[in-house]
């Protein structure tokens, strides 16, 4: 009985705080993806001498893709529940 009650409590907390944890994880994903695209663009620009063309282009692409994916995930969560 005690084990079942603790499982119910954990499921309730997971449902309550699960979305908050998901949002904070997406913040890390957006930051890491943006930095990764930015750094890759920097390396390409260094290689071909085209500063800041690829760096700014890939930075924009990284922000657009990661925020777009976050929006898609939030949209699906909102309409499924």
C-alpha positions as CSV (number, residue, x, y, z in Angstrom):
1,X,0.0,0.0,0.0
2,X,2.7,2.5,0.9
3,X,4.6,1.6,-2.3
4,X,1.5,2.3,-4.4
5,X,0.8,5.6,-2.7
6,X,4.4,6.7,-3.3
7,X,4.1,5.8,-7.0
8,X,0.9,7.7,-7.3
9,X,2.6,10.7,-5.7
10,X,5.6,10.4,-8.1
11,X,3.3,10.3,-11.1
12,X,1.5,13.3,-9.9
13,X,4.7,15.3,-9.4
14,X,6.1,14.1,-12.8
15,X,2.9,15.4,-14.5
16,X,3.1,18.7,-12.6
17,X,6.8,19.4,-13.1
18,X,7.5,17.5,-16.3
19,X,6.6,20.4,-18.5
20,X,8.9,22.7,-16.6
21,X,11.8,20.3,-16.8
22,X,11.1,19.9,-20.6
23,X,11.2,23.7,-21.1
24,X,14.5,24.0,-19.3
25,X,16.0,21.2,-21.3
26,X,14.9,22.9,-24.5
27,X,16.8,26.0,-23.3
28,X,20.0,24.0,-23.2
29,X,19.2,22.5,-26.6
30,X,18.7,25.9,-28.2
31,X,21.9,27.3,-26.7
32,X,24.1,24.3,-27.6
33,X,22.7,24.0,-31.1
34,X,23.1,27.8,-31.7
35,X,26.7,27.7,-30.5
36,X,27.4,24.6,-32.5
37,X,26.1,26.1,-35.8
38,X,28.0,29.4,-35.0
39,X,31.3,27.6,-34.4
40,X,30.9,25.5,-37.5
41,X,30.3,28.7,-39.5
42,X,33.4,30.3,-37.9
43,X,35.5,27.3,-38.9
44,X,34.2,27.4,-42.5
45,X,34.9,31.1,-42.7
46,X,38.4,30.7,-41.4
47,X,39.0,28.0,-44.0
48,X,37.8,29.9,-47.0
49,X,38.4,33.5,-45.8
50,X,34.7,34.6,-46.0
51,X,34.2,36.2,-42.6
52,X,31.3,36.6,-41.4
53,X,29.2,35.0,-44.1
54,X,28.9,31.4,-43.0
55,X,29.2,32.3,-39.3
56,X,26.1,34.5,-39.4
57,X,24.2,32.3,-41.9
58,X,24.7,29.2,-39.8
59,X,23.9,31.1,-36.6
60,X,20.6,32.2,-38.1
61,X,19.9,28.7,-39.3
62,X,20.7,27.2,-35.9
63,X,18.4,29.6,-34.1
64,X,15.6,29.1,-36.6
65,X,15.8,25.3,-36.5
66,X,16.0,24.9,-32.8
67,X,13.3,27.4,-31.9
68,X,11.1,26.0,-34.7
69,X,11.6,22.5,-33.3
70,X,10.8,23.7,-29.8
71,X,7.6,25.4,-31.1
72,X,6.6,22.2,-32.9
73,X,7.1,20.2,-29.7
74,X,5.1,22.6,-27.6
75,X,2.3,22.7,-30.2
76,X,2.1,18.9,-30.2
77,X,2.0,18.7,-26.4
78,X,-0.7,21.3,-26.2
79,X,-3.0,19.5,-28.7
80,X,-2.4,16.0,-27.5
81,X,-3.3,16.7,-23.8
